[in-house]
Amino acid sequence: MGPIRGYVFDAYGTLFDVHSVIEAGRELTSDPATLSATWRQKQLEYTWLRALMGRYEDFWAVTESALRYAVRRLDLSPTETQLRRLMEAYLSLACFPEVRAALERLEGRPRAILSNGSPRMLEAAVASSGLGPYLRHVLSVDAVKTYKPSPLVYALGPRALGVPAGDLLFVSSNAWDVVGAKAFGYQVAWCNRAGAPEEELGIRADAVVSRLDQLPG
C-alpha cells in the first residue's frame, strides 16, 4: 500500500450495524434475524436495479420498499405503525463497538463517510451515534442521483477531500463495494467481519481486517 492521506468509510454495515434493527423486528416475528437479512438483501438489490434502470429514488424510499417486500415474502402482516417503527430504527442504528476508538486513532488525516444513505438518514445516524466530531464530510449518493458501485459515486470522495483517490483508503464491510472502489482507483480495505470469501471479480482488497481498529494508520 502507498501513503494514506485520508479515509473514506462506507456507513451501513461498516460503521453502523444494519442488523441492530433486529430488536425492533421482534414486535412482528419470532425470527427477526431472517426479517433483517431479507430486508437488507432486497434493499441492496433495489439500489443496483434502480441504478441500472436510471430510476433513482433516495435510500429512504428504497429502504421502505425493501421492507414492504420483506414482510410480504415472510408472510407477515404488520400495521403501518409497526412498519414506521422499523423504518425509524434506521435513523438510530447502533455503531459497531470499535468504531469510535478506530476513528480517534486515525485523527490527523481527513475522515469521511461516503454512503448510499440519504442525507437525512446519514445526518440522523451520525447524530445519534455521536460520530460527528470525527468526520470532516458526510457524503451521500443523493448528490449524483445513482448508487454504488457507480464511478460517479466514488468520485465524490476525492472531490470533497481534495485528495486523489489513489492517496485515500476506502473502507467497507461490503465486498462488492470494495471492488467498486478499487476499480475506481482508491486504495481499499475490506472489513470482513463475517469471514466471507472474496468476490470473484478479479479485484482484491489492499488490506483485509476483521475490525476497524485494525486499519493501517
C-alpha positions, 0 to 999 in steps of 0.5 A: 500500500502507498501513503494514506492521506485520508479515509473514506468509510462506507456507513451501513454495515461498516460503521453502523450495524444494519442488523441492530434493527433486529430488536425492533423486528421482534414486535412482528416475528419470532425470527427477526434475524431472517426479517433483517437479512431479507430486508437488507438483501432486497434493499441492496438489490433495489439500489443496483436495479434502480441504478441500472434502470436510471430510476433513482429514488433516495435510500429512504424510499428504497429502504421502505420498499425493501421492507414492504417486500420483506414482510410480504415474502415472510408472510407477515402482516404488520400495521403501518405503525409497526412498519414506521417503527422499523423504518425509524430504527434506521435513523438510530442504528447502533455503531459497531463497538470499535468504531469510535476508538478506530476513528480517534486513532486515525485523527490527523488525516481527513475522515469521511463517510461516503454512503448510499444513505440519504442525507437525512438518514446519514445526518440522523445516524451520525447524530445519534451515534455521536460520530460527528466530531470525527468526520470532516464530510458526510457524503451521500449518493443523493448528490449524483442521483445513482448508487454504488458501485457507480464511478460517479459515486466514488468520485465524490470522495476525492472531490470533497477531500481534495485528495486523489483517490489513489492517496485515500483508503476506502473502507467497507464491510461490503465486498462488492463495494470494495471492488467498486472502489478499487476499480475506481482507483482508491486504495481499499480495505475490506472489513470482513467481519463475517469471514466471507470469501472474496468476490470473484471479480478479479479485484482484491482488497489492499488490506483485509481486517476483521475490525476497524481498529485494525486499519493501517494508520 
